[in-house]
């Protein structure tokens, strides 16, 4: 769920290009939140220091970015609780924890060169991924339509049809291997 919220927030930021516009920081929802975000983002930037950002696939770049955020938040739970406790408001901790990843990510992208590089690598990958999936799906459908049009599927049992589908799928997957590696890195083909 955390990954979904973070990814969705970052995608919206990329689409609206709010990251680069750098509007003024919003007022604290909880007193001390802005200072906490700055502190945690600086710490996450240190975690990212030395990261080979330019040699990572979009998926690897996103994972490195998310891991730096998660690791920092997990290591600083006590500080987060302290800020929430000082707010003296019911549900402050939950609200702070829900808003923290997005606020940290935005601040991190604005202030940390490594985070900016990582973000630029994975923020534009969605369009390439969509195009790849669309082309791959069309290719697979065409292969199956050809089998059906030639009558090759006629008279086959359901198990035989499933086996033919697997063969066509794997053949198509093999042909698309280089594209998969380009999008997802070496682990994408495993």
C-alpha positions in Angstrom: 0.0 0.0 0.0 2.9 2.4 0.9 4.4 1.7 -2.5 1.2 2.4 -4.3 0.7 5.7 -2.5 4.2 6.7 -3.1 4.2 5.7 -6.8 0.8 7.4 -7.4 2.0 10.6 -5.8 5.2 10.6 -7.7 3.4 9.9 -11.0 1.0 12.8 -10.4 4.0 15.0 -9.7 5.7 13.9 -12.9 2.6 14.5 -14.9 2.0 18.0 -13.6 5.7 18.7 -13.3 5.2 20.1 -9.8 8.6 18.8 -8.8 10.4 21.2 -11.0 8.2 24.2 -10.4 9.0 24.2 -6.6 6.0 26.0 -5.2 6.3 27.2 -1.6 6.2 24.5 1.0 2.8 23.9 2.4 2.1 24.8 6.0 2.6 22.1 8.6 -0.4 19.8 8.9 1.1 18.8 12.2 3.5 21.2 14.0 7.1 20.3 13.3 6.2 18.3 10.2 8.2 20.5 7.8 11.3 20.3 9.9 10.9 16.5 10.2 10.5 16.1 6.5 13.7 18.2 5.8 15.6 16.1 8.3 14.4 12.8 7.1 14.9 13.8 3.4 18.5 14.8 4.2 19.1 11.4 5.9 17.5 9.6 2.9 19.8 11.6 0.6 22.8 10.3 2.6 21.5 6.7 2.1 21.4 7.4 -1.7 24.9 8.9 -1.8 27.2 6.8 -3.9 24.3 5.0 -5.6 25.2 4.3 -9.2 22.0 6.1 -10.4 22.9 6.3 -14.1 23.4 2.5 -14.4 20.1 1.4 -13.0 17.0 0.3 -14.9 13.8 2.3 -14.3 12.6 -0.4 -11.9 15.9 -0.6 -10.1 15.9 3.2 -9.8 12.4 3.3 -8.3 13.3 0.5 -5.9 16.4 2.3 -4.7 14.4 5.5 -4.2 11.6 3.8 -2.3 14.1 1.8 -0.2 15.9 5.0 0.9 12.6 6.5 1.9 11.4 3.4 3.7 14.7 2.7 5.5 14.8 6.3 6.7 11.2 6.3 8.0 11.7 2.9 9.7 14.9 4.1 11.4 13.3 7.3 12.7 10.0 6.0 14.0 10.8 7.5 17.4 11.3 11.0 16.0 8.1 10.7 14.0 6.1 9.6 17.1 7.6 12.5 19.1 6.4 15.1 16.5 3.0 13.4 16.4 2.8 13.4 20.2 3.6 17.1 20.4 0.7 17.8 18.1 -1.6 16.5 20.9 -4.3 15.6 18.3 -6.1 12.3 17.9 -4.7 10.4 14.9 -1.7 12.6 14.5 0.7 9.8 14.2 -1.3 8.0 11.5 -1.9 11.2 9.6 1.8 12.0 9.8 2.9 8.5 8.7 0.4 8.6 5.8 1.7 12.0 4.5 5.4 11.6 5.2 6.5 9.4 2.3 5.0 11.8 -0.3 6.3 14.9 1.5 9.7 13.4 1.9 9.8 12.3 -1.8 9.0 15.7 -3.0 11.6 17.4 -0.8 14.2 14.7 -1.6 13.7 15.2 -5.4 14.0 18.9 -5.0 17.1 18.9 -2.8 19.1 15.7 -3.5 20.9 15.3 -6.9 21.0 11.5 -6.6 17.3 11.4 -5.9 16.6 13.7 -8.8 18.6 11.4 -11.1 16.8 8.3 -9.8 13.4 10.0 -10.2 14.0 11.1 -13.7 14.9 7.5 -14.6 11.7 5.9 -13.4 9.2 8.8 -13.8 9.1 8.5 -17.6 9.1 4.7 -17.7 5.3 4.3 -17.5 4.8 5.4 -21.1 7.5 3.1 -22.4 6.1 0.2 -20.3 2.5 0.9 -21.6 3.7 0.9 -25.2 5.7 -2.3 -24.7 2.7 -4.1 -23.1 0.4 -2.9 -25.8 2.7 -4.1 -28.6 3.4 -7.4 -26.9 -0.3 -8.1 -26.3 -1.1 -7.3 -29.9 1.7 -9.6 -31.1 0.4 -12.5 -28.9 -3.2 -12.0 -30.0 -2.1 -12.0 -33.7 -0.2 -15.2 -33.2 -3.2 -16.9 -31.6 -5.6 -15.5 -34.2 -3.3 -17.0 -36.9 -3.5 -20.4 -35.2 -7.3 -20.1 -35.1 -7.7 -18.9 -38.7 -5.6 -21.7 -40.0 -7.8 -24.2 -38.2 -4.9 -25.4 -36.0 -6.9 -25.1 -32.8 -9.9 -27.0 -34.2 -10.3 -30.4 -32.6 -7.8 -29.7 -29.9 -8.7 -30.5 -26.3 -8.7 -27.6 -23.7 -5.4 -28.9 -22.3 -3.8 -29.0 -25.8 -5.0 -25.4 -26.4 -3.5 -24.3 -23.1 -0.3 -25.9 -24.1 -0.3 -24.1 -27.5 -1.0 -20.9 -25.7 2.0 -21.5 -23.4 4.2 -22.2 -26.5 3.1 -19.0 -28.3 3.5 -17.0 -25.1 7.0 -18.3 -24.5 8.0 -17.8 -28.1 6.7 -14.2 -27.9 8.4 -13.7 -24.6 11.7 -14.9 -26.0 11.5 -12.5 -28.9 10.7 -9.6 -26.5 13.6 -10.4 -24.1 15.8 -7.5 -25.1 13.0 -5.0 -24.7 12.1 -6.5 -21.3 15.8 -6.2 -20.2 15.8 -2.6 -21.4 12.7 -1.8 -19.4 13.2 -3.8 -16.3 17.0 -4.6 -16.2 18.5 -8.1 -16.1 16.1 -9.3 -13.4 13.2 -8.6 -15.7 13.9 -11.8 -17.7 13.9 -14.1 -14.7 
